[in-house]
Amino acid sequence: MKKIALALLLAFALAPAASFAQIAIRIGPPPPVYERRGPPPERGSVWIGGYQRYDGDHYVWNPGRYERPPREHQRWVQHHWAHRHGGWVMVEGHWR
């Protein structure tokens, strides 16, 4: 029982550090897919463009969507891939 408790404690202690881990991918992402935007569902909605997500051994398109900003006057910074140290790293989109 002590071993299980110790393992859980260690897992919880390392969890925050693991959330900052980035995986570099050697093959760059394919070009973005053109998306036709429909009308916004409600006033104040912001378009969040789609992006290529890496899924194990290939890229998968995540379609765009409308979303309301968490706070007024915030803008969306798009997901994008950055070339770093010979590989490609996903930079998550976020509200600014």
Sequence and secondary structure as in RCSB ss.txt:
>XXXX:A:sequence
MKKIALALLLAFALAPAASFAQIAIRIGPPPPVYERRGPPPERGSVWIGGYQRYDGDHYVWNPGRYERPPREHQR
WVQHHWAHRHGGWVMVEGHWR
>XXXX:A:secstr
 HHHHHHHHHHHHHHHHHTT    BSS             SSTT EEE  EEEE SSSEEEE  EEE  SSTT  
EE  EEEEETTEEEEE  EE 
